[in-house]
Amino acid sequence: MRPSGRDLGDIRAISIETGIVKHAEGSCLIRMGETQVICTASIEDRTPPFLRNTGLGWVTAEYGMLPRATNTRNRREAASGKQTGRTVEIQRLIGRSLRAGIDRSALGERQITVDCDVIQADGGTRCAAITGGWVALRLAVNKLLKAGDVVSDPIIDHVAAISCGIYAGQPVADLDYAEDSVAGVDGNFILLGSGRLIEVQMSAEGATFSRAEMGRLMDLAEAGCAQLVAAQKAAVAA
């Protein structure tokens, strides 16, 4: 029995509320169970120096967690003067995941920065950030299309992410903190809406896993991401 009472393949309740930040070109609050992340997308008419005069755009991301997003207070990273390795790794993951769903030539020489701020953490924050970050990105690109600043839609597909792992010897979908903190195997799966893989991060956290178990986790991830894509579609259509 999972602590939440969910079946093995059940994901947590998901909601995506759009337009929550007035000044951002795209924004949303994504809730996956008790995990809550504010995602904003900001458009700038510039690119990093290495892309100047290439005709290519860029999508990047920043990630942060409020001090009381967790059950004990974490010191603000700004107070220590540097980001932790975990933060840097997560925001790089978000950026490259979102770029996989973008035609950078259609975006043109501009940069979109997706900021993901965790206001409450209960496991799966990077996955929620990617899933909500795509919604913020979609809304920002819609403004470019409406203004005629881009000729064709740079977004080629949805991008969604979910954590799956082995808890109490069973493959389960969408781990919350109670499961993630003691899971034998933990994995993050990032997929396009088509089902093609962008990235898989899997590691033994106390127990090794078989190829068959990995296949079962992949099945759970595909089914879970399909539900997340449906939620994304509903959010941007609202």
Order of alpha helices (4+ residues) and beta strands (2+ residues): beta-beta-beta-beta-alpha-alpha-alpha-beta-alpha-beta-beta-alpha-beta-beta-alpha
